[in-house]
């Protein structure tokens, strides 16, 4: 289940880097909750083709995340923004500076 949620988090960041078919199959599987068999029937392709496309697509988005870290950076920024909401003014300055430094990296 943890892997499923992780892939769900990555897809929005990297879906535009995938082919239309890869993206379509990921959407059906992860967001529409269709089984491999259901996707195969819907797209009129083999179960094996769906399975292979899922595996290849997942490996690609994991590779992109390992190299680019867009999801990780986003989560880190969101955590810092949440901290900003609950802090005093002098603490806010420190977090804002940290956020600015993150964007420059």
Helices and strands as residue ranges (DSSP letters): H 2-14, G 15-17, H 20-26, I 27-31, H 36-43, H 47-68, H 70-85, H 89-104
